[in-house]
Amino acid sequence: MKIFVVGGAGYIGSVCTELLLDEGHEVAIFDNLIEGHRRAVDSRVNFIRGELADRAQIESALTGTRPDAVMHFAAYALVPESMRDPSKYFRNNISNGLNLLDAMLKTEVRRIIFSSTCAIFGPPDRVPIDESAVPRPISPYGESKLAFEKILRWYDEIHGFKFVSLRYFNAAGATGRSRSVKARISKSTGPITRRLTAHAFAITSTLSILRTRTFWRLGQPPAASTTLARAAAPVFRR
Ligand SMILES: NC(=O)c1ccc[n+]([C@@H]2O[C@H](COP(=O)([O-])OP(=O)(O)OC[C@H]3O[C@@H](n4cnc5c(N)ncnc54)[C@H](O)[C@@H]3O)[C@@H](O)[C@H]2O)c1
């Protein structure tokens, strides 16, 4: 399939892009590089430097690539910053996201996988948190993601969009190529974040080597791509 990855130069988007390419999909990335890194972008993709705030840019990128589905990773994603500057979060995560949905509508692309977040839940009544937990965000960041989930539901109801919202918890790890994580390490500003990311990188690289070897022997795909494929199934099903 042809997948249009918005925010594919960022941490999670670049790793997912690598998995998609490895599984034989064709990928175009749309990213303004405000948080992402050009060197995190796999050389096999069609990279479009563009800004979601610019409706014409996103529309022309979709017209030029004609994807089967969109994966939407682009957002601001820092809770403390969202408490200081809520407007920045509502504007990028909701208004600019709406530009994407309307451009999809115009170009007749109706499948989307949205990067939501565990921050939509707030303090949980019970753990582990599952999908039935009541969303009660306690930050503009979480609120912006919950709002976009609701918008997607209405675009489904009214315009026939097919969507999945993935509510990630804190992601850590790397693929074999590990480009995106190296980029992430250099991006992190605080020494603690840098050290934690480096440790996560070391641990997950080792685990990933072990897992890949095991899966080679068992003839099964790596767990990450299996999970991704399972989560995305409702959108990719024709
Ligand atoms: N990293 C995590 O642990 C985590 C946890 C929960 C949810 N999420 C969500 O997953 C998604 C990806 O997270 P990440 O850690 O990879 O973030 P990231 O900042 O590394 O990647 C986001 C990418 O989107 C791009 N972008 C942002 N605004 C844009 C715009 N207006 N136009 C074009 N491109 C734009 C950035 O340049 C960047 O490359 C985000 O939506 C985030 O809210 C991440």
The ligand as a Gaussian input file, in Angstrom:
#p B3LYP/6-31G(d) Opt

LIG

0 1
 N        7.027000       9.667000      22.226000
 C        6.111000       9.203000      23.072000
 O        6.436000       8.551000      24.078000
 C        4.633000       9.435000      22.799000
 C        3.688000       8.997000      23.740000
 C        2.329000       9.195000      23.474000
 C        1.923000       9.779000      22.302000
 N        2.850000      10.224000      21.413000
 C        2.372000      10.868000      20.178000
 O        2.993000      10.238000      19.074000
 C        3.290000      11.191000      18.064000
 C        4.760000      11.107000      17.704000
 O        5.549000      11.349000      18.861000
 P        7.129000      11.524000      18.755000
 O        7.700000      11.276000      20.098000
 O        7.616000      10.767000      17.597000
 O        7.221000      13.108000      18.477000
 P        8.275000      13.902000      17.593000
 O        8.237000      15.326000      18.059000
 O        9.597000      13.217000      17.584000
 O        7.641000      13.800000      16.118000
 C        6.606000      14.644000      15.663000
 C        6.962000      15.067000      14.229000
 O        5.921000      15.889000      13.700000
 C        6.490000      16.999000      13.025000
 N        5.509000      18.106000      13.095000
 C        4.980000      18.680000      14.194000
 N        4.123000      19.645000      13.853000
 C        4.080000      19.670000      12.496000
 C        3.368000      20.462000      11.561000
 N        2.546000      21.446000      11.938000
 N        3.569000      20.227000      10.236000
 C        4.414000      19.246000       9.821000
 N        5.109000      18.463000      10.670000
 C        4.952000      18.688000      12.013000
 C        7.773000      17.305000      13.778000
 O        8.735000      18.006000      13.011000
 C        8.244000      15.894000      14.150000
 O        9.091000      15.355000      13.154000
 C        2.860000      12.554000      18.615000
 O        1.607000      12.878000      18.057000
 C        2.742000      12.349000      20.107000
 O        1.748000      13.165000      20.673000
 C        4.191000      10.065000      21.624000

